């Protein structure tokens, strides 16, 4: 994704706190995708039901998640980035460098300002 600002959203579909982040991510995806923002969901399941592709797909549709989502049932990406909580957003600049990590919900302003700042960079 060279040249793009990328947000990896590590989440699970049944997580209440993860669902709180979705409206902000939906707005950012709609408003800033044309400016170079990409969001990629990393679904790392908490329960056995969340390991089922159909269950995940149904919940993604219900929550209005339109960006690509990788199913990380083996927790490979979770472990690679040393994630230890749902939700976690990892922010990468246009050069692919990890610039910020936000853990937890209720940080909508910080998520927005981080994306805005990274999009302004060249």
Secondary structure, DSSP 8 states (H G I E B T S, - for coil): -TT-EEEEEEE-TT-HHHHHHHHHHHHHHHHHGGGTEEEEEEE--SSSGGG-HHHHHHHHHHHT--S-EEE-TT-HHHHHTT--SSSEEEEE-TTS-EEEEEESSS-HHHHHHHHHHHHH--
